[in-house]
Amino acid sequence: GGDPAAVAFDAVATGMAADVDTVIIDTAGRLHTKTGLMDELGKVKRVIEKQSPIDEVLLVLDATTGQNGLVQARVFAEVVAVTGIVLTKLDGTARGGIVVAVQRELGVPVKLVGLGEGPDDLAPFDARAFVDALIEE
């Protein structure tokens, strides 16, 4: 129930006090069509940057998302500087072809793929395997 920016600020402060290398802030559930949520995302970024530089901003795209994924990526990139893409739900029938257009639009690499719902189901992106899966029948 707390303000997301305050929660993120506290998380970074706690991480810095504990001398950890990485703090992950998950802003899941932010629909690009909801202006208030996008404004809030920008606020989270600004608040964090007051105490520490942000090294990585990953846009997580659902592989089942079609052309709407490109619009989503554009809006997110306007609010925060996206440094990479994570493509999830590649464990089903989705092929995730929209990620090619998104990658070209944003000019950032696809870094990870989600191959399930467990904590160990993220894998490095393999371009060759991805293209092979796209063109399979």
N, C-alpha and C positions, 0 to 999 in steps of 0.2 A: 503493500500500500504506500510505500515511500516514493518520493520524487525520483525518477530514474537517473537524473543527473547527479543527485545527491548520493544515491546508492553507488553509482560508478565512481564518484569522487572518493567516497569512503573506501571502496574496494582498492583503488589505486594507492591511497594513503596507507592502507593496511599492508598491501604488497610491498611498498617502499620501506615501511617500518620493519618488515620481516626480511628485507633484503632478498626478495625473490626476483628472478629474471623476467618473468612473464606474468601479466595479469590479463585474463580474457574477459571481455565485457560482451555478453550476448544480448543483442537488442532485437531478438526474434519477435515476429508478429507485427512488424511495422509495414503496413500496407502503403504503397507509394501513392495511393489515391486519397489517403487521409492526411491532409495538410498539417493538422495538429501533431500527428505522430512524426512527420518528417521534420517539423520545427523542433520537436523534442529531441530527435536524433542529433540535429545540429548542436543543440544545447549540451547534450552529453559529451560530444566531441570537444566543444569549447571548454567545458569544465575540466575534463581530463587534461587537456593541454596546458592548463594553468599550473599543473604540478609535474607533468612528465610529457615528453614527446610521444606521439603515437607512431609506432613502427609499422603497423600492419592494419589495414581495414579490408576485410574479406566480405564480399557480397556473396551470400548463399542463395543459389538459384535451384529451384526444384526442376528436375529434368522433365517433368510432365507439363511444365509451363510452356506454352507456345509463344506466339509473337508478343504476348503481353510481357514476357520476360525482358524484351528489349526496352520497352517503355519503363518498366520497373528499374532496370539498370541505369537508364538515363537520369531518372529522378533521383536515385540514390547517389549517383556520381555528382549531381549538382549540389547535394547537401554535404557529403563527405568525400574526401579524396580516396576512392577505391583503389587498392593496390593489387588485388587479386580476386579470383573467382573460385568458389567451391560449388561443384555441381552435385546435387544429392539425388537420391532415388534412382540410381542407375542399376539397382539390383532387380528391378521389375522389367516391364516391357518398354518403358520409356527409353528413348535414345538420346534425348538432350541436344538435338541439333541446333536449337536456338543459341546455345552457348558460343557457337562459331560467330554469329552476328554480334553477340554481346561483347565477345573478346575483341573483335575488330573495332566496334564502336568505342569501347573504353580504352583500348590499347594496353590492356593489362593481361597477365597470363592467367590461365586456369591452373590453379595450384593443387587442388585436392578434389577427389570424388568421393561421394558417399555410396557405399555398397551394402548398406543395411542400416539398422537402427541402433546398434550397439556402440559402445565407446571405442571399440577397436575396428570399426567399419569404415573409417576414413583412410583413404590411400592416396599416395602421390598420383597426380594426373599423368597418364601415359598416352601421349598424342597418337601414337601408332595403333594401340589397342582401341582407342576411342574411334578413330576413323574406320578401322576394320569393322567395329560393331555397327557403325552408321551405315555401311554399305552392304552388310550381310542381308540376306533375304530372310 
